[in-house]
Amino acid sequence: MSIPKLVVVATALILGGAAGALAQEGEAPVFPPLEDFESVEAFEASLIEDRTMCLSQAGGGSMAARCFRLFSLWDHELNLQYRSLMNALDAAGKQKLRKSQRAWLSVRDSTLALNAHVDDFSYRSPGTMWVGMRAERADRTMARMVRTRALMLREWHDRLARGPITEESLLND
């Protein structure tokens, strides 16, 4: 396993993939997709509600780490949005999306590695309390990056679905 892949796997475990969002290694998180909600805000409110409920049952410390799964859930949503956009593109667009996504994944992986390095420095103290705190910080930090990409893919899909911009379409917006 390459170092970046190892970092991604380790980070996913810290972010809750091992005990919460993923039923089994490699399976999708058990959570409704964004398209099932009225808005991004409603989706995110549901994510926060899910975390709050999990934390109320976790008992704190290292057990709380499994509740911080925004990264995993947004990553799952990103994959759904990628497939949706890929299905909407012509051959040239598919090639450009693949190239763009591969470049983005490289940036994501190196950012995860840097974030883990900074967290190693920040959370040096032993104890289970720090496990939960580190998981929350890593989840919050890295989920923002994945969320942004997922919503960007969604926007591109929606623009394709609306069709070319015309004077008429501008008047109807």
N, C-alpha and C positions, 0 to 999 in steps of 0.2 A: 504494500500500500504506500503510495507517495505521501510525502509530508503534508502538502495541502489537503489531500483527501483525509488523512489522519486527523488534521486540525478540524476539518468540517465535521467529521464523525464525532470527535471528542466534544466539540462545541455543541452539536446537536444533543448529545447525551446530557451535557450540563444544562442546556436550555429546556430540558424536559422531555425530549424525545424518547428516552428509555422508559419512563414510568407513566407518562400522561398522554401526550398527544399522539403517540404512535402505539397502536395496538400490538403490533409485532414489528420487528426490524423490517424495513422496506414497505410497510403498509402505510396507506394514507391516514392522516389524522382523522379522528372521528369528530367531525364538525361540519355543519352545513356550509356550502360555498357562498361566496359573496352574492352571486346571482339570486340566491334565495331571500335576500334582504332588500328592503326598499331603498337603502342607500348605504354608502360606505360607513357613514356615521352609525347606522343601526347595526351593521356587521361588527364594527369595533366595539360598540356598547355591549354586544353579545359576548365578544371575546373577553372584555373586562369582567362581565358578570360571571363567565365561566371561571376566570382566574380567582375572583373573589370567593365563589363557592368552593373551589378546590382548596384555597388557603384556609377557609373556615374549618375544613376537615383534615388538614395536613398535620396539625400539631406543631408547626414551627420547625426551626432549624433546617437540617438537611432534607427533611421530608417536604418542606415547602418548595424545594428546587423543582420538583416535577410540575408545579403549578404555573411556572413561568414558561409558557409555550407559545407566546406570540410569534416568535421567530419561526417555529415549526409550522404553525397554522398559516402564517403569511407565505411561507415557502411553498406550502401545499397549494395555496391560492395562486401564487405565481406560476406554478406548473399548469394549473387549469387555464389560466389566462394565456400562457404561452401556446398551449395546444389549440385554444380557440382562435388565437391570432394566426397561427400556422395554417389552420384550416381555411382561413379567409383570404390568404395571400395567393398570388400567382407564383409561378416557379422562381422568377427573379426575386420577388419579395421574400419567399421562403429562404432562399440562399442568403439574403441580406440579414434576415432575422437570425438564422443560425450563427452567422459570423458575429453579429452584435451580441447575441446571448452568450456565446463562448467567451468573448472579451469581457462581458459583464461578470460572468462566473469567475474568471481569473481575478478580477478586481475584488469581488465578494470574498473569495477564498483568502487572498492576501490581507484583506481588511479584517476577516475573522482571526487570522493569525496575529495581526498587530493588536487587536482588541484583547486576545488571550494573553499576550505578552504584558500589556498594560495592566490587565486584571491580576496577573501573577505578581506584579509589583504592588498593586493596591491592596490585595487580600492575602497578606503574609501570615496573619495570625491563625493559629490552629483553632478548631472548634466548629461545631455544626452550625452555629449561627452564621458564620461567614459563608458557608456553602449556599445557603438561601439568599443571602445578600448579593453574593457574586452572580448567582444565577439570574436574579432579578435585574441586575445592572447589565449583564451581557445580553439578556433577552431584550430589554428595552432599547439598548444601543443598536443591536444588529437587526432587530425587527423593523426599525425605521428604514434601513437600507432596502430590505426585501420588499417592504410595503410600497415604497416609492417605485420600484421596478415593476411590481405586479400591477399597480395602478397605471403606469405608463403603457404597459402592454394592453391593458383594458381600454385605455383611451384610443390607442391606435386601432384596435379592433372596432370600437364604436364609430370612429371616423370612417373606416372602410364600409361599415354597414350603412351609414347615412348616405354614401355615394358622393359623387363630385359636388363641390360647392358651386352653386349657380346664383344668379341674382335672385331668382325666385326662392331658393332655399335660404338665402340671407334674410329675405323679407319675412319668411315664415318662422325664423328662430326667435 
